Amino acid sequence: MAAAWAGFEADPQTDAVEFRALIDTLAAELPADSPVAPFERACAWDSTGHSDNAVPLYREALDLGLDGYRGRRAKIQLSSSLRNIGQPEEGVKLLSPELVGVSDELDDAVRATLALCLASLGREREGLSLVLGALAPHLPRYQRSMANYARLLVEPEA
């Protein structure tokens, strides 16, 4: 599976139908109740521009118990796909709990995707606050200022 994805990422002109067929073949080698199989299939559909086909597969993977790092990726990617098909409110519901969950290298992706969902709902200030808050720790200077500006975007005025 890793080799298939590495080849796809190395050559973005890879034929989408052939790539999805390869992922399907590899996923079929997994046990029937494996949540990884629908997750990988969803990723393949998503990565080839078909969020609509990816959504039910991400849901299936999560329903089958996909958790941990892949589970978090599935939530991020499902939220993005939901936004792409005009259902950003579901993306907000799915990702909001991830803001207080286990912290890992996907934290910024959670915030960026949630910000996009919020912007699609007309809640740009909340989205910008999330993005600035995620960016602030990476800045060589102005970390405290940017974190405060992020907070002030959503804090009620006194």
C-alpha positions as CSV (number, residue, x, y, z in Angstrom):
1,M,0.0,0.0,0.0
2,A,2.8,2.4,0.9
3,A,4.6,1.7,-2.4
4,A,1.4,2.4,-4.3
5,W,0.9,5.7,-2.6
6,A,4.5,6.7,-3.0
7,G,4.3,6.0,-6.7
8,F,1.1,8.0,-7.0
9,E,2.5,11.0,-5.1
10,A,5.7,10.9,-7.2
11,D,3.7,11.0,-10.4
12,P,0.6,13.2,-10.1
13,Q,-0.3,12.3,-13.7
14,T,-0.8,8.7,-12.7
15,D,-4.0,7.3,-14.3
16,A,-6.7,7.7,-11.6
17,V,-8.7,4.6,-12.7
18,E,-5.6,2.4,-12.7
19,F,-4.5,3.8,-9.3
20,R,-7.9,3.2,-7.7
21,A,-7.9,-0.3,-9.2
22,L,-4.5,-1.0,-7.6
23,I,-5.7,0.3,-4.2
24,D,-8.8,-1.9,-4.5
25,T,-6.7,-4.9,-5.3
26,L,-4.4,-4.3,-2.3
27,A,-7.4,-3.5,0.0
28,A,-9.0,-6.8,-1.0
29,E,-6.1,-8.6,0.5
30,L,-7.1,-7.3,4.0
31,P,-9.6,-9.2,6.2
32,A,-13.3,-8.5,5.2
33,D,-14.0,-6.6,8.4
34,S,-10.8,-4.5,8.3
35,P,-11.5,-0.7,8.6
36,V,-8.2,-0.1,6.8
37,A,-9.6,-1.3,3.5
38,P,-12.5,1.2,3.1
39,F,-10.1,3.9,4.5
40,E,-7.6,3.3,1.7
41,R,-10.3,3.1,-0.9
42,A,-11.7,6.4,0.4
43,C,-8.3,8.0,0.2
44,A,-7.9,6.8,-3.4
45,W,-11.2,8.3,-4.4
46,D,-10.5,11.5,-2.6
47,S,-7.0,11.9,-4.0
48,T,-8.3,11.5,-7.5
49,G,-11.0,14.2,-7.1
50,H,-14.1,12.2,-6.1
51,S,-15.0,13.4,-2.6
52,D,-18.6,12.1,-3.2
53,N,-17.4,8.5,-3.6
54,A,-14.9,8.9,-0.7
55,V,-17.5,10.0,2.0
56,P,-19.3,6.7,2.4
57,L,-16.1,4.8,2.5
58,Y,-14.6,7.0,5.2
59,R,-17.8,6.6,7.2
60,E,-17.6,2.8,6.8
61,A,-14.0,2.8,8.0
62,L,-14.9,4.8,11.1
63,D,-18.0,2.6,11.7
64,L,-15.8,-0.5,11.6
65,G,-13.6,1.0,14.3
66,L,-10.8,2.8,12.5
67,D,-8.9,4.6,15.3
68,G,-5.6,6.0,16.2
69,Y,-3.6,7.9,13.7
70,R,-5.5,6.6,10.7
71,G,-8.8,7.3,12.4
72,R,-7.8,10.9,13.0
73,R,-6.7,11.1,9.3
74,A,-10.1,9.7,8.3
75,K,-11.9,12.4,10.3
76,I,-9.9,15.1,8.8
77,Q,-10.3,13.8,5.2
78,L,-14.0,13.0,5.7
79,S,-14.6,16.6,7.0
80,S,-12.8,18.0,4.0
81,S,-14.8,15.8,1.6
82,L,-18.0,16.7,3.3
83,R,-17.1,20.4,2.8
84,N,-16.4,19.7,-0.9
85,I,-19.8,18.2,-1.4
86,G,-21.6,21.0,0.4
87,Q,-22.0,19.6,3.9
88,P,-19.5,21.7,5.9
89,E,-21.7,21.6,9.1
90,E,-21.0,17.9,9.4
91,G,-17.3,18.5,9.0
92,V,-17.5,21.0,11.9
93,K,-19.3,18.5,14.1
94,L,-16.8,15.8,13.3
95,L,-13.6,17.8,13.8
96,S,-14.6,20.1,16.7
97,P,-14.0,17.3,19.3
98,E,-10.5,16.8,17.8
99,L,-9.4,20.2,19.1
100,V,-9.4,18.8,22.6
101,G,-8.4,15.2,21.8
102,V,-5.0,13.6,21.8
103,S,-2.4,16.0,20.3
104,D,-0.2,14.8,17.5
105,E,1.4,16.0,14.2
106,L,-2.1,16.2,12.7
107,D,-3.2,19.0,15.0
108,D,-2.6,21.7,12.4
109,A,-4.4,19.8,9.7
110,V,-7.4,19.5,12.0
111,R,-7.4,23.2,12.6
112,A,-6.9,24.0,8.9
113,T,-9.7,21.7,7.7
114,L,-12.0,22.9,10.5
115,A,-11.2,26.5,9.5
116,L,-12.2,25.8,5.9
117,C,-15.5,24.2,7.0
118,L,-16.2,27.2,9.2
119,A,-15.5,29.6,6.4
120,S,-17.9,27.6,4.2
121,L,-20.5,28.3,6.9
122,G,-19.8,32.0,6.9
123,R,-17.9,31.8,10.2
124,E,-14.6,33.2,8.8
125,R,-13.5,34.9,12.1
126,E,-13.6,31.5,13.9
127,G,-11.7,29.9,11.1
128,L,-9.1,32.6,10.9
129,S,-8.7,32.3,14.7
130,L,-8.0,28.6,14.4
131,V,-5.5,29.1,11.6
132,L,-3.6,31.9,13.4
133,G,-3.6,29.9,16.6
134,A,-2.1,26.9,14.7
135,L,0.5,29.1,12.9
136,A,1.7,31.1,15.9
137,P,3.9,28.4,17.5
138,H,5.7,28.0,14.2
139,L,6.7,31.7,13.8
140,P,10.3,32.7,14.7
141,R,8.9,35.9,16.3
142,Y,5.5,37.4,17.3
143,Q,4.2,34.1,18.7
144,R,2.5,35.7,21.7
145,S,1.1,38.5,19.6
146,M,-0.4,36.2,17.0
147,A,-1.8,33.9,19.6
148,N,-3.5,36.9,21.3
149,Y,-4.8,38.1,18.0
150,A,-6.3,34.7,17.3
151,R,-8.0,34.7,20.7
152,L,-9.4,38.2,20.2
153,L,-11.0,37.3,16.9
154,V,-13.5,35.1,18.7
155,E,-13.5,36.5,22.3
156,P,-16.6,38.6,23.0
157,E,-15.9,42.3,23.3
158,A,-16.0,43.7,26.8
